Amino acid sequence: MCLEAGEVVENTRKMLTRFFNGTDSNRLCFSYNSTDALNMIISGMLKKGDHAITTTIEHNSVIRPLYHLAKFNGVEVDHIPFNSKGFVDPEDFKKKFKKNTRIVIVNHASNVIGTIQPVKEIGKLCREKGIPFAIDVSQSAGKIPIDMEELNVDVIAFTGHKSLLGPTGIGGLYVREGIEIRHTRAGGTGVRSAVKTHLYEYPYRLEYGTANTLGIAGLHAGLKWIEKKGLNNIHGHEMKLTTMLRDGLKKIKGVTLYCQDDLSDHISILPCNVDGMEAINTGTLLDVDYNIAIRTGLHCAPLVHEQLGTTEIHGAARFGIGPFTTEEHITAAITAVEEIADMQKKKSG
Ligand SMILES: Cc1ncc(COP(=O)(O)O)c(C=O)c1O
């Protein structure tokens, strides 16, 4: 039984390595989620006096660990803003490179506005300078193909419970050969127990304690489903429905959309607001009156909302379209938002 369980873990490691086009499955380490992986990357690659470049698209799982290092550990951080369409410009990174830049870290696809960032171009610039390049694929993994080689990426952090269709409590990172991440914890690895320090070699270097075997098995099932369905089919289905939703919402007077004009470099995430209504109220009405579940608020990405000017109104109402969403769901969502917007208009006279 133990060997069988171990096999599930190792097979999932191999499967994920293939999925991201890594070369050595031992360099695929499991963690609790992407926040855990990103913390290991950030604290294991930066030290006092180092400089990091990131973006205003990031989730708090990057913003906060970097902020802590900046506040308490003498690390300097630059945030590259996005343009009116929701994309960062690779040239802006180039302008910020310094002698002590030790990491560039970018959110591959925004969890607020859905824009896919030009990581290949940013990665190319980083390679030219010899600066390690990490991406957060929490939103993009399982939605679009991710080829680390093609994208010039050195490290990726992923989470299992979103579009990889696994359960909560499982995630991980892949670290390309030649990239060093110090271990910032120590503990049991299940092997070579007599060694006093935490093991140096991968995957043990970044894995601590008993593995989440159940989570890994669940993730394995999700990956198998995705492989069978095909990422291009999933993305095609999701973007067809996202376009339908965007077109429907755009026609409603009193609804504002954010960065949704051109969906060609987007994943299936769509933020909006009913004018004059706080996002949380839109979400509550959709939930209670229409049985439609969306995410509202700042989405753990406060800098995105700062730039969109939506902080004061407490964020946005964000629709997420998945492989199991149907045209009927989209039609129902458009009708619901239309009715909510009408109600709001009547209320505000
Ligand atoms: C872009 C992005 N990064 C990181 C995370 C954090 O994921 P987790 O909570 O699984 O660590 C999220 C979750 O919403 C996300 O959207």
Ligand as a Chemical Component Dictionary entry (heavy atoms), coordinates in Angstrom:
data_LIG
# 
_chem_comp.id                   LIG 
_chem_comp.type                 NON-POLYMER 
_chem_comp.pdbx_formal_charge   0 
_chem_comp.three_letter_code    LIG 
# 
loop_
_chem_comp_atom.comp_id 
_chem_comp_atom.atom_id 
_chem_comp_atom.alt_atom_id 
_chem_comp_atom.type_symbol 
_chem_comp_atom.charge 
_chem_comp_atom.model_Cartn_x 
_chem_comp_atom.model_Cartn_y 
_chem_comp_atom.model_Cartn_z 
_chem_comp_atom.pdbx_ordinal 
LIG C1 C1 C 0 -2.710 34.837 -9.192 1  
LIG C2 C2 C 0 -2.803 34.135 -7.887 2  
LIG N1 N1 N 0 -1.680 33.864 -7.203 3  
LIG C3 C3 C 0 -1.709 33.216 -6.023 4  
LIG C4 C4 C 0 -2.888 32.811 -5.486 5  
LIG C5 C5 C 0 -2.867 32.095 -4.166 6  
LIG O1 O1 O 0 -3.322 30.796 -4.330 7  
LIG P1 P1 P 0 -3.419 29.849 -3.029 8  
LIG O2 O2 O 0 -4.454 30.489 -2.150 9  
LIG O3 O3 O 0 -3.858 28.550 -3.569 10 
LIG O4 O4 O 0 -2.113 29.837 -2.408 11 
LIG C6 C6 C 0 -4.095 33.081 -6.130 12 
LIG C7 C7 C 0 -5.378 32.729 -5.536 13 
LIG O5 O5 O 0 -6.399 33.341 -5.753 14 
LIG C8 C8 C 0 -4.037 33.760 -7.385 15 
LIG O6 O6 O 0 -5.159 34.037 -8.052 16 
# 
loop_
_chem_comp_bond.comp_id 
_chem_comp_bond.atom_id_1 
_chem_comp_bond.atom_id_2 
_chem_comp_bond.value_order 
_chem_comp_bond.pdbx_ordinal 
LIG C1 C2 SING 1  
LIG C2 N1 SING 2  
LIG C2 C8 DOUB 3  
LIG N1 C3 DOUB 4  
LIG C3 C4 SING 5  
LIG C4 C5 SING 6  
LIG C4 C6 DOUB 7  
LIG C5 O1 SING 8  
LIG O1 P1 SING 9  
LIG P1 O2 DOUB 10 
LIG P1 O3 SING 11 
LIG P1 O4 SING 12 
LIG C6 C7 SING 13 
LIG C6 C8 SING 14 
LIG C7 O5 DOUB 15 
LIG C8 O6 SING 16 
# 
